[in-house]
Amino acid sequence: MTRTGARMAKPALDVGLVTADAEPLLAFYAGVVGFERLEPIELPGIGTIHKLACGESVLRVMVPVERPAPDTSASFSATAGIRYLTLEVDDLDAAAAAVEALGGSITLAPFELRPGRRVSQVADPDGNMIELGEG
């Protein structure tokens, strides 16, 4: 088999969210799953990219100069594209409790999906969908 393209330069996946207000999202992801805040990057005329570390992965929270339009989809699965994150946690109940305390919402309470695997579906303060998983 012939190789085409390139190989990943780091063993991680970085994801970007766009928002009008970074602070609620930064507090949410740091508080719910323990992401570490990194130094933001200012891009003159474009906006600010705030960064949260999760191992070698980075969650980028961009605040553009021009206020972004809200997502008006009826459901996270109503529009094609990257629509949710899956985050593995060591304590699903604690993470779900922190979701509401930090301005998010629980759309599907923690439950056992299969033996040894529990999940919950939640939304961050901007409504971005997240699957929390344990086990």
N, CA, C and O of each residue as an XYZ file, in Angstrom:
540
protein
N       0.843     -1.179      0.000
C       0.000      0.000      0.000
C       0.893      1.249      0.000
O       1.824      1.350      0.799
N       0.611      2.175     -0.878
C       1.387      3.394     -1.003
C       0.879      4.441     -0.018
O      -0.325      4.661      0.114
N       1.802      5.068      0.655
C       1.443      6.127      1.602
C       1.182      7.424      0.860
O       1.951      7.817     -0.017
N       0.097      8.081      1.216
C      -0.202      9.403      0.674
C      -0.387     10.361      1.833
O      -0.622      9.927      2.961
N      -0.289     11.633      1.582
C      -0.509     12.620      2.629
C       0.649     12.701      3.596
O       1.804     12.489      3.227
N       0.329     13.008      4.824
C       1.332     13.193      5.869
C       0.916     12.425      7.107
O      -0.176     11.858      7.152
N       1.763     12.402      8.094
C       1.456     11.785      9.384
C       1.343     12.894     10.424
O       1.975     13.944     10.314
N       0.534     12.634     11.418
C       0.378     13.607     12.496
C       1.732     13.860     13.172
O       2.490     12.921     13.415
N       2.030     15.111     13.472
C       3.297     15.484     14.091
C       3.235     15.385     15.610
O       4.274     15.375     16.271
N       2.045     15.312     16.165
C       1.894     15.093     17.609
C       0.724     14.147     17.820
O      -0.238     14.167     17.053
N       0.801     13.316     18.858
C      -0.250     12.318     19.092
C      -1.439     12.902     19.845
O      -1.754     12.481     20.958
N      -2.087     13.866     19.229
C      -3.193     14.539     19.889
C      -4.077     15.199     18.846
O      -3.687     15.358     17.689
N      -5.269     15.578     19.272
C      -6.209     16.271     18.393
C      -6.564     17.594     19.046
O      -7.013     17.621     20.192
N      -6.368     18.688     18.331
C      -6.755     20.001     18.835
C      -8.097     20.364     18.224
O      -8.365     20.053     17.064
N      -8.940     21.024     19.012
C     -10.289     21.387     18.589
C     -10.494     22.870     18.888
O      -9.998     23.380     19.892
N     -11.217     23.548     18.025
C     -11.495     24.960     18.239
C     -12.979     25.240     18.367
O     -13.790     24.711     17.608
N     -13.329     26.078     19.335
C     -14.693     26.576     19.517
C     -14.658     28.076     19.256
O     -13.669     28.736     19.574
N     -15.715     28.614     18.686
C     -15.833     30.055     18.463
C     -16.938     30.556     19.371
O     -18.006     29.950     19.447
N     -16.685     31.672     20.067
C     -17.633     32.214     21.017
C     -17.554     33.732     21.056
O     -16.583     34.323     20.583
N     -18.564     34.351     21.615
C     -18.550     35.792     21.826
C     -17.935     36.136     23.182
O     -17.508     37.272     23.389
N     -17.882     35.175     24.109
C     -17.383     35.413     25.463
C     -16.639     34.167     25.945
O     -17.260     33.144     26.231
N     -15.331     34.251     26.034
C     -14.512     33.089     26.379
C     -14.606     32.691     27.843
O     -14.563     31.499     28.148
N     -14.731     33.624     28.740
C     -14.596     33.312     30.167
C     -15.521     32.202     30.667
O     -15.050     31.312     31.376
N     -16.824     32.211     30.331
C     -17.661     31.100     30.808
C     -17.186     29.733     30.294
O     -17.261     28.739     31.017
N     -16.703     29.681     29.056
C     -16.223     28.410     28.510
C     -14.908     27.990     29.159
O     -14.712     26.808     29.441
N     -14.010     28.934     29.399
C     -12.737     28.610     30.042
C     -12.976     28.074     31.452
O     -12.375     27.074     31.847
N     -13.844     28.729     32.206
C     -14.160     28.267     33.560
C     -14.846     26.905     33.525
O     -14.572     26.048     34.366
N     -15.726     26.704     32.564
C     -16.464     25.454     32.432
C     -15.513     24.275     32.191
O     -15.542     23.294     32.933
N     -14.679     24.370     31.165
C     -13.804     23.246     30.822
C     -12.715     23.018     31.867
O     -12.307     21.877     32.084
N     -12.241     24.066     32.513
C     -11.269     23.889     33.594
C     -11.936     23.244     34.804
O     -11.343     22.391     35.463
N     -13.164     23.651     35.093
C     -13.858     23.144     36.275
C     -14.482     21.775     36.115
O     -14.463     20.981     37.055
N     -15.034     21.477     34.953
C     -15.721     20.197     34.752
C     -14.732     19.059     34.539
O     -14.892     17.990     35.129
N     -13.723     19.264     33.716
C     -12.807     18.173     33.383
C     -11.338     18.478     33.654
O     -10.471     17.686     33.287
N     -11.046     19.601     34.285
C      -9.678     19.885     34.716
C      -8.705     20.328     33.642
O      -7.496     20.168     33.810
N      -9.200     20.884     32.533
C      -8.286     21.396     31.517
C      -7.465     22.541     32.120
O      -7.955     23.301     32.956
N      -6.218     22.646     31.683
C      -5.302     23.671     32.192
C      -5.268     24.869     31.247
O      -5.078     24.714     30.041
N      -5.455     26.064     31.805
C      -5.396     27.277     30.979
C      -3.970     27.567     30.542
O      -3.031     27.483     31.335
N      -3.825     27.907     29.276
C      -2.542     28.311     28.717
C      -2.630     29.780     28.317
O      -3.702     30.383     28.369
N      -1.506     30.343     27.920
C      -1.494     31.744     27.493
C      -2.305     31.925     26.217
O      -2.157     31.144     25.278
N      -3.166     32.952     26.170
C      -3.919     33.214     24.937
C      -3.021     33.820     23.861
O      -1.935     34.328     24.139
N      -3.503     33.749     22.640
C      -2.798     34.336     21.502
C      -3.676     35.449     20.943
O      -4.831     35.217     20.588
N      -3.133     36.642     20.866
C      -3.834     37.783     20.276
C      -3.500     37.853     18.788
O      -2.331     37.870     18.403
N      -4.534     37.893     17.965
C      -4.348     38.019     16.519
C      -4.967     39.346     16.088
O      -6.179     39.419     15.887
N      -4.155     40.398     15.943
C      -4.685     41.724     15.610
C      -5.615     41.696     14.400
O      -5.284     41.143     13.351
N      -6.780     42.303     14.574
C      -7.767     42.378     13.504
C      -8.560     41.094     13.302
O      -9.494     41.067     12.501
N      -8.202     40.032     14.014
C      -8.887     38.742     13.867
C      -9.607     38.350     15.145
O     -10.798     38.040     15.120
N      -8.886     38.363     16.267
C      -9.488     38.005     17.541
C      -8.460     37.437     18.496
O      -7.256     37.601     18.302
N      -8.947     36.766     19.531
C      -8.087     36.158     20.548
C      -8.393     34.677     20.621
O      -9.553     34.265     20.641
N      -7.326     33.879     20.659
C      -7.488     32.444     20.838
C      -7.002     32.100     22.244
O      -5.818     32.218     22.557
N      -7.937     31.678     23.073
C      -7.621     31.199     24.412
C      -7.379     29.705     24.280
O      -7.995     29.044     23.443
N      -6.473     29.163     25.114
C      -6.137     27.749     24.971
C      -6.255     27.028     26.309
O      -5.906     27.558     27.364
N      -6.762     25.798     26.223
C      -6.874     24.917     27.378
C      -6.191     23.601     27.022
O      -6.486     23.008     25.984
N      -5.283     23.143     27.877
C      -4.552     21.909     27.613
C      -5.238     20.713     28.246
O      -5.755     20.778     29.361
N      -5.224     19.617     27.497
C      -5.692     18.316     27.961
C      -4.660     17.313     27.468
O      -4.760     16.815     26.346
N      -3.663     17.013     28.307
C      -2.549     16.204     27.838
C      -1.862     16.949     26.712
O      -1.501     18.116     26.865
N      -1.678     16.283     25.579
C      -1.071     16.948     24.432
C      -2.103     17.628     23.545
O      -1.737     18.350     22.618
N      -3.381     17.412     23.811
C      -4.446     18.053     23.040
C      -4.692     19.459     23.564
O      -4.408     19.762     24.723
N      -5.217     20.303     22.708
C      -5.541     21.678     23.094
C      -6.955     22.008     22.618
O      -7.309     21.777     21.462
N      -7.746     22.549     23.529
C      -9.053     23.091     23.169
C      -8.849     24.586     22.988
O      -8.462     25.286     23.924
N      -9.110     25.065     21.794
C      -8.935     26.491     21.478
C     -10.300     27.160     21.538
O     -11.264     26.684     20.938
N     -10.372     28.252     22.258
C     -11.617     29.011     22.392
C     -11.356     30.376     21.772
O     -10.685     31.224     22.360
N     -11.902     30.572     20.570
C     -11.640     31.805     19.828
C     -12.752     32.815     20.022
O     -13.937     32.494     19.923
N     -12.343     34.047     20.302
C     -13.269     35.178     20.363
C     -12.886     36.095     19.205
O     -11.916     36.846     19.304
N     -13.650     36.039     18.098
C     -13.309     36.888     16.953
C     -13.650     38.353     17.229
O     -14.465     38.668     18.096
N     -13.010     39.230     16.474
C     -13.276     40.664     16.614
C     -14.754     40.938     16.345
O     -15.398     41.676     17.091
N     -15.288     40.345     15.283
C     -16.713     40.506     14.979
C     -17.500     39.415     15.684
O     -17.167     38.236     15.571
N     -18.541     39.800     16.411
C     -19.338     38.862     17.193
C     -19.927     37.763     16.291
O     -20.571     38.069     15.287
N     -19.709     36.488     16.645
C     -20.239     35.400     15.826
C     -21.753     35.241     16.002
O     -22.306     35.579     17.049
N     -22.402     34.728     14.975
C     -23.844     34.451     15.054
C     -24.059     33.181     15.873
O     -23.241     32.264     15.810
N     -25.142     33.114     16.637
C     -25.417     31.899     17.405
C     -25.857     30.752     16.494
O     -26.384     30.972     15.404
N     -25.632     29.540     16.957
C     -26.091     28.344     16.241
C     -27.572     28.180     16.551
O     -27.950     28.083     17.719
N     -28.404     28.148     15.536
C     -29.853     28.042     15.744
C     -30.392     26.656     15.394
O     -31.595     26.480     15.201
N     -29.491     25.673     15.313
C     -29.929     24.302     15.004
C     -30.876     23.795     16.079
O     -30.724     24.111     17.259
N     -31.848     23.010     15.658
C     -32.808     22.435     16.600
C     -32.149     21.402     17.508
O     -32.580     21.215     18.646
N     -31.119     20.738     17.021
C     -30.446     19.696     17.778
C     -29.022     19.579     17.270
O     -28.725     19.979     16.144
N     -28.138     19.031     18.095
C     -26.738     18.917     17.673
C     -26.590     18.029     16.443
O     -25.613     18.161     15.706
N     -27.528     17.139     16.211
C     -27.423     16.242     15.056
C     -28.186     16.758     13.830
O     -28.283     16.060     12.822
N     -28.724     17.972     13.915
C     -29.512     18.524     12.811
C     -28.653     19.139     11.715
O     -29.141     19.373     10.609
N     -27.387     19.403     12.004
C     -26.494     20.040     11.046
C     -25.242     19.190     10.894
O     -24.701     18.694     11.882
N     -24.785     19.024      9.670
C     -23.573     18.240      9.430
C     -22.349     18.979      9.942
O     -22.350     20.205     10.047
N     -21.317     18.234     10.255
C     -20.059     18.830     10.694
C     -19.662     18.319     12.069
O     -20.307     17.430     12.625
N     -18.612     18.882     12.600
C     -18.174     18.503     13.940
C     -19.182     19.096     14.914
O     -19.294     20.316     15.033
N     -19.912     18.234     15.606
C     -21.038     18.703     16.413
C     -20.932     18.374     17.897
O     -21.698     18.915     18.695
N     -20.003     17.501     18.292
C     -19.850     17.226     19.719
C     -18.464     16.694     20.031
O     -17.765     16.182     19.157
N     -18.080     16.823     21.285
C     -16.826     16.294     21.807
C     -17.147     15.124     22.711
O     -18.205     15.103     23.341
N     -16.260     14.155     22.788
C     -16.368     13.105     23.786
C     -15.181     13.264     24.718
O     -14.029     13.262     24.283
N     -15.470     13.401     26.001
C     -14.439     13.571     27.018
C     -14.542     12.444     28.023
O     -15.597     12.238     28.623
N     -13.457     11.713     28.213
C     -13.418     10.626     29.182
C     -13.055     11.203     30.549
O     -12.098     11.969     30.671
N     -13.820     10.834     31.572
C     -13.594     11.335     32.925
C     -13.443     10.166     33.891
O     -13.841      9.038     33.597
N     -12.857     10.461     35.055
C     -12.682      9.411     36.053
C     -13.819      9.381     37.066
O     -13.898      8.456     37.874
N     -14.711     10.387     37.034
C     -15.855     10.433     37.950
C     -17.007     11.134     37.229
O     -17.121     12.359     37.272
N     -17.851     10.357     36.573
C     -18.937     10.908     35.762
C     -19.926     11.713     36.597
O     -20.392     12.766     36.162
N     -20.246     11.230     37.778
C     -21.214     11.952     38.611
C     -20.680     13.319     39.036
O     -21.420     14.303     39.026
N     -19.398     13.388     39.410
C     -18.802     14.671     39.797
C     -18.752     15.623     38.608
O     -19.027     16.814     38.751
N     -18.399     15.096     37.426
C     -18.352     15.942     36.228
C     -19.735     16.478     35.895
O     -19.882     17.659     35.580
N     -20.759     15.618     35.962
C     -22.131     16.053     35.652
C     -22.599     17.109     36.645
O     -23.266     18.065     36.251
N     -22.266     16.958     37.914
C     -22.648     17.962     38.917
C     -21.961     19.295     38.624
O     -22.569     20.354     38.781
N     -20.703     19.248     38.202
C     -19.966     20.474     37.895
C     -20.521     21.167     36.652
O     -20.439     22.391     36.545
N     -21.079     20.412     35.719
C     -21.645     20.996     34.499
C     -22.660     22.073     34.852
O     -22.553     23.207     34.384
N     -23.637     21.728     35.668
C     -24.685     22.702     36.020
C     -24.144     23.822     36.891
O     -24.567     24.970     36.756
N     -23.214     23.503     37.783
C     -22.629     24.530     38.651
C     -21.839     25.564     37.864
O     -21.669     26.694     38.321
N     -21.352     25.184     36.679
C     -20.522     26.075     35.876
C     -21.227     26.599     34.628
O     -20.574     26.981     33.658
N     -22.565     26.619     34.653
C     -23.328     27.263     33.596
C     -23.719     26.402     32.422
O     -24.276     26.907     31.447
N     -23.442     25.109     32.488
C     -23.845     24.208     31.420
C     -25.174     23.566     31.745
O     -25.831     23.938     32.716
N     -25.569     22.602     30.932
C     -26.826     21.893     31.180
C     -26.642     20.407     30.859
O     -25.811     20.029     30.034
N     -27.429     19.593     31.526
C     -27.404     18.153     31.292
C     -28.583     17.820     30.400
O     -29.736     18.039     30.770
N     -28.291     17.289     29.225
C     -29.364     16.932     28.294
C     -29.725     15.456     28.396
O     -30.821     15.057     28.004
N     -28.815     14.646     28.920
C     -29.064     13.231     29.172
C     -28.275     12.865     30.428
O     -27.044     12.823     30.412
N     -28.997     12.603     31.510
C     -28.365     12.305     32.798
C     -27.488     11.055     32.697
O     -27.723     10.205     31.838
N     -26.481     10.935     33.565
C     -25.615      9.762     33.533
C     -26.413      8.458     33.595
O     -27.351      8.320     34.380
N     -26.016      7.509     32.747
C     -26.667      6.195     32.741
C     -25.670      5.160     32.256
O     -24.644      5.503     31.669
N     -25.974      3.890     32.504
C     -25.108      2.806     32.048
C     -25.468      2.452     30.613
O     -26.561      1.950     30.350
N     -24.569      2.708     29.698
C     -24.775      2.421     28.278
C     -24.643      0.923     28.007
O     -25.402      0.339     27.233
N     -23.665      0.329     28.661
C     -23.433     -1.120     28.599
C     -22.658     -1.463     29.868
O     -22.160     -0.554     30.533
N     -22.542     -2.712     30.219
C     -21.828     -3.061     31.452
C     -20.423     -2.447     31.503
O     -19.606     -2.653     30.605
N     -20.171     -1.704     32.555
C     -18.872     -1.076     32.744
C     -18.676      0.240     32.019
O     -17.599      0.828     32.110
N     -19.691      0.727     31.294
C     -19.583      1.984     30.537
C     -20.759      2.881     30.857
O     -21.904      2.555     30.546
N     -20.466      4.031     31.489
C     -21.494      5.027     31.787
C     -21.225      6.275     30.966
O     -20.072      6.633     30.729
N     -22.297      6.939     30.531
C     -22.176      8.152     29.731
C     -23.233      9.167     30.162
O     -24.210      8.839     30.835
N     -22.999     10.399     29.749
C     -23.952     11.487     29.943
C     -23.758     12.450     28.784
O     -22.646     12.603     28.278
N     -24.829     13.094     28.366
C     -24.731     14.112     27.325
C     -25.017     15.449     27.989
O     -26.030     15.618     28.667
N     -24.103     16.400     27.782
C     -24.222     17.705     28.416
C     -23.931     18.797     27.388
O     -23.433     18.527     26.295
N     -24.251     20.023     27.758
C     -23.927     21.174     26.914
C     -23.132     22.173     27.734
O     -23.413     22.376     28.915
N     -22.141     22.797     27.113
C     -21.382     23.837     27.800
C     -22.214     25.129     27.814
O     -23.312     25.142     27.257
N     -21.730     26.207     28.430
C     -22.523     27.445     28.505
C     -22.953     28.032     27.165
O     -23.928     28.781     27.109
N     -22.239     27.703     26.075
C     -22.627     28.169     24.741
C     -23.534     27.176     24.020
O     -23.990     27.455     22.911
N     -23.801     26.028     24.629
C     -24.651     25.026     24.001
C     -23.909     23.985     23.190
O     -24.543     23.150     22.545
N     -22.579     24.008     23.202
C     -21.802     22.978     22.499
C     -22.016     21.644     23.202
O     -21.929     21.559     24.427
N     -22.296     20.608     22.423
C     -22.622     19.301     22.990
C     -21.359     18.507     23.331
O     -20.370     18.512     22.598
N     -21.439     17.821     24.481
C     -20.324     17.022     24.980
C     -20.877     15.703     25.481
O     -21.877     15.666     26.197
N     -20.221     14.629     25.099
C     -20.519     13.330     25.683
C     -19.440     13.097     26.741
O     -18.249     13.065     26.429
N     -19.869     12.935     27.991
C     -18.957     12.569     29.062
C     -19.018     11.057     29.205
O     -20.108     10.487     29.243
N     -17.871     10.397     29.284
C     -17.833      8.966     29.403
C     -16.943      8.508     30.541
O     -15.949      9.152     30.879
N     -17.323      7.374     31.125
C     -16.533      6.775     32.208
C     -16.550      5.266     32.023
O     -17.605      4.664     31.823
N     -15.368      4.662     32.093
C     -15.270      3.214     32.042
C     -15.121      2.654     30.651
O     -15.028      1.439     30.482
